[in-house]
Amino acid sequence: MSPCESAELDAGPGGICVVDLGGGAVMRGEYVELVPYERIVFIFGWDTTSTPPP
């Protein structure tokens, strides 16, 4: 497994989550709920690319 190219995380309700896995695979999402040491809830999807995510 290779590391991600870059990540931008703003962990908190309404915060963004963008993870670039390289090769055009980019995951984008938003944090919905954060309960320290208990739960992280977020929604995400993949940017449209010509290749599927790894």
C-alpha positions in Angstrom: 0.0 0.0 0.0 1.4 3.4 -1.0 0.9 6.6 1.0 -1.4 9.3 -0.2 0.0 12.3 -2.2 -1.7 14.9 0.0 -4.6 15.4 2.4 -6.6 18.4 3.7 -8.6 17.7 6.8 -10.8 20.0 8.8 -12.2 17.6 11.4 -15.3 19.2 12.8 -19.0 19.3 11.7 -19.2 20.9 8.2 -15.4 20.5 7.8 -13.9 19.2 4.6 -11.9 16.1 3.9 -9.9 15.9 0.7 -7.4 13.0 0.1 -5.3 12.8 -3.1 -4.2 9.1 -3.5 -2.2 9.9 -6.6 -2.9 8.7 -10.1 -6.0 10.9 -10.4 -7.8 9.3 -7.5 -9.2 12.0 -5.2 -11.6 11.4 -2.3 -13.7 14.4 -1.2 -16.1 14.6 1.7 -17.5 16.5 4.6 -17.5 15.7 8.3 -21.0 15.3 9.7 -20.4 14.5 13.4 -17.3 14.3 15.6 -17.4 12.9 19.1 -13.8 12.8 20.5 -12.6 9.2 21.2 -16.0 7.8 20.2 -17.1 8.5 16.7 -16.3 10.2 13.4 -19.1 10.4 10.8 -18.4 11.7 7.4 -19.7 11.4 3.8 -17.5 11.1 0.8 -17.2 10.4 -2.9 -14.6 10.1 -5.6 -13.7 12.8 -8.1 -14.5 11.6 -11.6 -11.5 10.1 -13.3 -10.8 7.7 -16.2 -9.5 5.1 -13.7 -11.1 3.7 -10.6 -9.7 4.4 -7.2 -7.2 1.9 -5.7 
